[in-house]
Amino acid sequence: MPLAGTKVHASMFEHSLGCIRRFLLLAMVLVAGVTSLAPAGAGARYLPDDDATLISRTVREISRLDQERNGHELYDWLSLASRELIAREAFVAWVETEDRFRPVADPQILDVTMEEWTWPLTGGVYPQIARVELAVQGVQDGVAVSTLRTWHFQFDPDAHRWRWLFPVDRDLLHEIQDVPVPALSFASPFADEGYLSIDEFWAGILAETDIPYQGVRSVVAVTEQPVVTGCGVESDIEQIGIYTCLLDQTIYYSPQLRNMLEAQFGETGWHLVIAHEWSHQVQALFGIRYGTAPELDGGRYILELESQADCLMGIYVQAAVGAGTLSRADFMLARRLLGTYGDYAGMPWDSTNAHGDATQRIAAFDAGYFSGFVGCGLDLDNAAEPVATPGAWLGDSSTTLQKQWQLFRSPVE
């Protein structure tokens, strides 16, 4: 959907982050504290019990994800600095490599201390890093291996998480970067590099699930009106701006809107708008749908759908930054773009045009960029029941189809 704000109760990304915080706080209460068995280095200090138990829970969760070869969730535990060095698809491919060391049980945590630390890969100095010494039992090339490891973590106050600064060794970084990424068994219909990048990213993500990937089929400039679309007759594209029609899996847009966006934000800005629109196609594949009464029918409010689309856009942008196809400057551009197209003050939260105000849209995008799929409320291992044909859940009646079509479009304010 296009880019537009509102004052809202709880949007999806806020709810998911709240769940994460409650989960981690519960973990702090339930998980046993860490027993220090090794002396701290110069300048180091031990953590308060609450922080130590939270790190203990984090280390065990990372180890269990590694045991399960759950590369996507493991990737989302990495620090942002780590993710900007390693492309998501390369990391996932490395995690799934058969011959590398793999833990077979929870590690024994020997020591947790706070210290100033310089990351060898970047030379960055971190004044408050948790250093964790651990003993790990695992298997490599079919042989049982016992090893001592040192991991480093940085606290993320927004997600209330300790993020893993990994890897430390440049050789390991190169090993990860050099792992061949499995070829996708699909051919994108797009020659435009921006569209192709989005299409291939989501095809790769869906390949890790049981859901067949059906991407956007076409991005169409509406130059003459009226025109028949899969969602009905289009006759006011200048008013609408841009929208995704799930029934024919096509993004329709006004050339006037594109010219305006590219004049203000460049070609990258236009591709970011398309990344948001593409997210609605992805939501449909996951069975995430609009509901007229979400509390009763299991659907979502329009505002929730739009917030999650901004969040999924954040996941894509972060992956593109990690892969080198976008830059940190493009991340800032995306935030500025969403801030520019927030809802006007006073828009009802349940409006069919609601996208969130500037602050809410940026927060949703950041949730995806910094926290990945968990920040967007998606569990790839327990994905929703796949939808055979995107848009099929809209129903058969022309009234329902017309209503849903209107809900999946909004004017540019």
N, C-alpha and C positions, 0 to 999 in steps of 0.2 A: 504494500500500500504506500501511498505517498507519505510525504513528510508533513506532519502537522502537530496541543496541550490540553490539560485539564486538572482539576483538583479531584483526586480519586481516593477511594479507600485503598485497600491493599492490592497492588498489582502482583502479577505472578512472580516477577523476579524478586520483589521485596519479600514475598511469602517464602520463596525458596531459600533466600539468604537467612531469613528468620529461623527456618527449620535447621539450617546448618549450625547456626549459633546455639540453638537449644540442644542439638545433638552433641556438639563439642563440649558444651557446659556440663551435660550429663556425663560425658566421658570423663571429665575432670573429677567427677565425684566417684565414678565406679571403678576407674582403672587404678591399680595399685601404684604407689609412688616408686620412683627410681632410687635404687641404692647405689651410692657412689662408691666405686671400688678402686678408682685410679686418682692420683693426685692431679689437681688442676694446674695448668700452666701459668706462667707469669702473667699477671693482669687478669686472670680468669676469675669468675665468681660463680657460685652455684645458684641455680634458679629457685624461686619459691616453689613449694610443693605443687601448687596448682599448675604453674607453667610446666614443671617437669612431667607431671602426669599427662598433660595435654600433648607434649612432645612424644611421650611414651606411646600414646594412642596413635599419633601420626606415624611414627616409625613402624608400628605393627600393621597399620592400614596399608602403608606403602609396600611392606614386605608381602602382605597377603595379595595385593593387586598384582605384584610381580609373580607370585606363585601361580596366579590365575591367568597370567599373560594378558591382563586387562590394560592394554597400552593407552587407550584414550583417557580413562580415569587416572591412571598413573601420570600421564602428561599434565593433567589439570592440577596435580599436586606440586609441579615444578614451580620455582619462582619465575616471575615475569622475565627476569634477566636470562634465565636458562631457556625459556621458551622463545626468546628472541634470537637465540643462537641455534636452536634446533627446530626444524620443521616438524609439525605434528606427524605427518605421514612417515617421515624418516624414523622418528622415535618409536612409533607404533610398530613399524617393520622390524626395528632392532629388538624391541621387547619380545617379538614373536620368533626371533632367531633360535634355532634348535640347539646350537652348540655353545651358547654362552652360559655363564654361571647363572643358576636359578636357585633361589632359596626354597627349602622344603618345609620349613617350620618358622615360627616367630623367632626373631633374633633375641639374644640376651643383651639387654642394655647395661653396659658397664658403668657409664659415666655420662652426665649431662652438665655442661658448664656454659656460661656466657663469656664471650670474649670479643675483642676487636680482631677482625680477620681480613686479610687481603686475598681476594679470589684470584688464583694464578691465571685463569683464562683471560680475564679482562683487566686485571690490575686494580679493580674497584675495591675501595676500602669500606668495610662494614663495621661500624662501631659496636653494634649489638647483635651478634650472631650466636646461636646455640650450637655448640659443638657436641656431637653425640658419638661416643665410642661404643661399638657393639661387636658381639661375636655372632657369626652367621653360619648356620649349617646349610649346605646346598649340594647341588650336583652339577658337574660340568663334564660334557662328553661321556656321560654315563658313569662317572666316577664320583664318589662321595668326597666332598671338600669341606673343610672347616677353615674359616678365615676371619680375621679381625678387620673391621671397617671403621672409617671415620666419616660421618655425614655432617653437613652444615645446614642450618635452617634459619630463615628470616621470618619474623612475625609479620603477618598481613592483618592489620587491625580492621579493615573493612569486612573481610570474610571471616575474621576471628580464626585464622588458620596459621600454622607454621608452614612456610613454603620451603621446599627442598632446593638448595643451590647445588645443582648437579649438571654435568660432571665437573670434577676438579681437575682431572688429568686431560691434557690436550690430545693425547693419543686416543683416549676413549671417546672424546668429542669427534675426532676424525672417523673412528670406527662406526659411530652412530650415523654420521653424515654419509658414510660410504656404503651403508647397507642398501642393496637394491630394493626399491619400492615396487611391490607387485603391480603389474600392468592391469589397468581396469578393462573389464570386458564390456565396454560400451563405447560408442562413437558419438561424441558431442556434435550437434548440428551447427555449432557456432564457430565462425572464423574470428570474430571480434575477441581480442585477447582477454579483455575484462570479463566478458560473458563466459568465455571458455574456462577461465580460472575459477569462477564461481561454480560452474557446472561440474568440473572435475573434482573440486573440493567436496561437494555434497555427494557425488557419486562414490567417492572414496569412503566417506563416512557411512553411507547407507550400506556399503559392501561389508561393513563390520557387523551388520544386523541381519535379521531375517526378512527385512523389508526390501522388496525389489525397488530399485531407483527409477523413478520417472521424473525427469527434470522438466524445467520450462522448455517448451517446444519452440517458442518463437518470441521475439521482442519486436512489436509492431508499432511504427509511427502511424498515427491516424491522420492522414493528410486530406482525405475527402470524407464528408459526412452527408447523410447517414451511412453507416457501414454495419453489416451484420457480423456479430461476434458470437462465440459460443454462449455468451451470457445475455444475448439479446441485441437489439439495435442500438448502436452508439451514435448519439447525435449532439453531445455536448462535452466533448473531450477537453475543450479549453477550460471549462468549469471544473472538471474532474481532475485533470492533470495527468494522473497515472494510476493504474490499478492492475491487479492480477485476476484474470478470469480462470478459476479452477476447472471449469467445465471443458475448456479447450486448452488449458495449460499454457496460456499466452499472456504476456504482459503488454498492455496497450498504453500508449502515452501520447501526450500532446507535443509536437515538435517545438511549440512555443516554450513549454516548460523545460524541455531539454536545453534549448538555447540559453534560457535564463540561468539554469543551474551550471552549465558549462562556462558561462561568462563569469559567474561568481566563484565557482569551486573547481573549474577545470574538468577535463575528461574523467579524472579519478573520482571527482564528486558525483558525476553521473553514474559511474559504475557502482559507487557506494549505495546510491538510491536503488539501483537494480538489485544489489545484494539484499537490501531490505525486502524488496518485492519477492525475490526468490525464496525468502524465508517462509512466505505464506504457502508456497508449493511444498516446502519441506514439512511444515506443520500438517498439511493435508495428508502427506505420506505417513506421518506418525499418528494419524487419527485425531489430531487436535482440532477441534471444531468450535464453531459458534453455537451458542445455546440461547434460546429465547428466555429460559429460566435456568441459568447455570446451576443454582442450588438444587434443582430438581432433575434436570436432564443431563447433567454431567458435562455440559458444554462450557464455553468460556465467554466472558464479556468481550466485546470488541476491543476495549482498552487493554485487556489482558493479552489478546492475540497480538495487538500492535506492540505492546511492551516486549513480549517474547520475540517478535520479529526483529526488533532493535537489538535484543540480546543475542539472537542467532547471527545477526549481522556482525556483532562484536566477536563471536567465535571465528567467523570467516576472516575478519580483518586481522586478528591475532595470528591465525594460521598463515596468512599471506605475508605478514611481517616476518614470521619465523622462516618462511620459505624464500624471502628476499624479493617477492614480487610486489610487495608494498613496503613502505618505510614507516618509521616512527612518526615522521611528519604527516603521513597519511592517516595515522591513528588520530592525531590532533585535528586533522581536517574533518574526519568523520564526526568527532565530538562537536566541532563548530557547526557543521552542517545540521546535525540533529538539534543543536541549540537554537539555530536560526528558524527551524520549522517546528517549534513546539506549539501546542495549542494556545489559542488566545485566552486571556484571563476570563474566567466565568463560564467556559464551555462545560456543559453538564458531563459528569463522569460517564454516564451511560449513553452519551450521544453516539450515533453510528459513525461519526467522523472522528471520535476521540482517539488520539495517539499518545497523549501525555504531554505535560508542559515541558519546557526546555530542560529543567532539572531532572524530571522523571525520565525523559528520553535518554539523556546522557547517562544517568544511573543505570538504566536497563542495558545500554550498550556496554558500559564498563563491567557490568556483572558477567557478560559473556566474554569480554576481552580478558578480564583478570581471573575469572573463576571457571570458565569453560562450561561444559554441559551441566554440571551441577548448579552453576549460577543461573542457568536458564530453565531449571526444573525438568531436565531430560535425563533419563537413565538409559543409556544405549543397550545395556545388558538386559533390561526389562522393558523394551520398547513397547509402545501401544500396539494393539492388534493392527496389522497393516491394512490399509485401505486398498482394495483392488483397483479402483479407478479414482484418482483425486477428483473431488467434487461430487462423487457418487452419493455422499451422505447428505447432499443438499435436498434430496427428495425429487419426486417426479412432477409435482404440481407446478404449473407455470407461475402461480402466485408465490410459492416458496422460492423458486429459482430467481424470480425477479427481485424478491426481497433480499436474498443472499447476495445477489449481484450488487445491489445498492450498498450492502454492508461492506463489501470488499473494494470500496473506492472512497475517496474523500477529496474535497476541494483543497487546493493550495491557498492558504490564507495570505 
